Structure formats: structure tokens, C-alpha cells
């Protein structure tokens, strides 16, 4: 991941490691946020890199936790199968059954598949 991010833009990697940078100004030794109407090209470049860093991190997290479209469709397919064949197990109490059902439905909803009441 380090090499990938550095290859996009080394400053991007710097922002991810050290946190976002915001335009500031110093007046009489006091550092304060710079008003938007005073932004220059470098300030806009810095803000653009902040946004790019967030976008790349969100994308990587989405791939990590949701997977690619093919993986996502496979997960949906397995959960739909569980949903359609859902039955209470012999050794299961109602609250455990309900928890298991809720987990299936919530997982499907998180992957973009939902069922109406």
C-alpha cells in the first residue's frame, strides 16, 4: 500500500501518514486558519491532496471490506441462499434464531440487497 500511494503522489503518502494539512496564516506569531478568500494555488493543491488521500483510503477500505464486484455478488448469493432456506435449528432458542436472521438481513442490506416487508 505504501508503494502504491507513493507512486500516485509522494505528498499524498505524507498526508496519510501525518494527517491532513490545512491552509494557515501567521499574524504576529499566532498561527490561525486562513480564510478561504485568501487561498492561493498552493493552498488549493494542498486541499486537493487532502481530498485525494481520503478518496484513496475510502476506496482501499471498500475493496478490503466489501471486495470487488465479483466477490460482492458471491457474498450476496450465499446470503440470499441462507435467507431463502432459513429455518430454526433444533438446538436454537428464539432469540438466537432472531439474531442469526437479523445478521443475514443486515449483511444483505450492507451489500445493497434488501427485501421489503
C-alpha positions as CSV (number, residue, x, y, z in Angstrom):
1,X,0.0,0.0,0.0
2,X,2.9,2.4,0.8
3,X,4.4,2.0,-2.7
4,X,1.0,2.3,-4.4
5,X,0.2,5.6,-2.5
6,X,3.7,7.0,-3.1
7,X,3.5,6.1,-6.7
8,X,0.3,8.2,-7.0
9,X,1.9,11.2,-5.4
10,X,4.6,11.2,-2.6
11,X,2.9,14.1,-0.9
12,X,-0.3,12.0,-0.8
13,X,1.6,9.4,1.3
14,X,2.9,12.2,3.5
15,X,-0.7,13.4,4.2
16,X,-1.9,9.9,5.0
17,X,0.9,9.4,7.5
18,X,0.9,12.8,9.1
19,X,-2.8,13.8,8.7
20,X,-4.4,16.4,6.5
21,X,-2.9,19.9,6.1
22,X,-5.0,23.0,6.2
23,X,-4.0,26.4,4.9
24,X,-2.8,28.7,7.7
25,X,-1.5,32.2,8.2
26,X,0.7,33.7,10.8
27,X,-0.1,37.1,12.2
28,X,2.2,38.5,14.9
29,X,3.4,35.0,15.7
30,X,0.0,33.5,16.0
31,X,-0.9,30.7,13.6
32,X,-4.6,30.6,12.6
33,X,-6.7,29.0,9.8
34,X,-6.5,31.0,6.6
35,X,-9.9,32.4,5.3
36,X,-11.0,30.8,2.0
37,X,-10.9,34.1,0.2
38,X,-7.1,34.3,0.8
39,X,-6.3,30.8,-0.6
40,X,-3.6,30.7,-3.2
41,X,-2.8,28.0,-5.8
42,X,-0.6,26.1,-3.3
43,X,-3.4,26.1,-0.7
44,X,-5.8,24.6,-3.3
45,X,-3.2,22.0,-4.2
46,X,-2.9,21.0,-0.6
47,X,-6.7,20.8,-0.1
48,X,-6.9,18.7,-3.4
49,X,-4.3,16.3,-2.0
50,X,-6.2,16.0,1.3
51,X,-9.3,15.0,-0.7
52,X,-7.4,12.7,-2.9
53,X,-6.0,10.9,0.2
54,X,-9.4,10.5,1.7
55,X,-10.7,9.1,-1.6
56,X,-7.9,6.6,-2.0
57,X,-8.3,5.4,1.6
58,X,-12.1,5.0,1.2
59,X,-11.6,3.1,-2.0
60,X,-9.0,0.8,-0.4
61,X,-11.2,0.2,2.6
62,X,-14.2,-0.6,0.4
63,X,-12.2,-3.2,-1.6
64,X,-10.8,-4.7,1.7
65,X,-14.1,-5.0,3.5
66,X,-16.6,-5.4,0.6
67,X,-14.4,-6.9,-2.0
68,X,-14.6,-6.5,-5.8
69,X,-17.9,-6.6,-7.6
70,X,-17.4,-10.3,-8.2
71,X,-16.7,-11.0,-4.5
72,X,-19.7,-8.8,-3.5
73,X,-22.0,-10.7,-5.8
74,X,-20.7,-14.0,-4.4
75,X,-21.4,-12.9,-0.9
76,X,-24.9,-11.7,-1.8
77,X,-25.6,-15.0,-3.5
78,X,-24.5,-17.0,-0.4
79,X,-26.6,-14.8,1.9
80,X,-29.7,-15.0,-0.3
81,X,-29.3,-18.7,-0.2
82,X,-29.2,-18.6,3.6
83,X,-32.1,-16.3,3.7
84,X,-34.3,-18.4,1.4
85,X,-33.5,-21.6,3.3
86,X,-33.8,-20.0,6.8
87,X,-35.2,-22.3,9.4
88,X,-34.9,-22.5,13.2
89,X,-32.4,-25.2,14.3
90,X,-33.5,-27.8,16.8
91,X,-31.0,-26.7,19.5
92,X,-31.7,-23.0,19.0
93,X,-33.7,-20.6,21.1
94,X,-35.9,-17.9,19.6
95,X,-33.5,-15.0,20.5
96,X,-30.5,-16.9,18.9
97,X,-32.6,-17.6,15.8
98,X,-33.7,-13.9,15.6
99,X,-30.1,-12.8,16.0
100,X,-29.0,-15.1,13.2
101,X,-31.8,-13.9,10.9
102,X,-31.0,-10.2,11.7
103,X,-27.4,-10.8,10.9
104,X,-28.3,-12.3,7.5
105,X,-30.7,-9.4,6.6
106,X,-28.3,-6.7,7.8
107,X,-25.4,-8.2,5.8
108,X,-27.5,-8.3,2.7
109,X,-28.6,-4.7,3.3
110,X,-24.9,-3.6,3.8
111,X,-24.1,-5.2,0.4
112,X,-27.0,-3.3,-1.3
113,X,-29.6,-6.1,-1.4
114,X,-32.8,-5.6,0.6
115,X,-36.2,-7.2,1.0
116,X,-39.4,-5.4,1.5
117,X,-41.6,-6.3,4.5
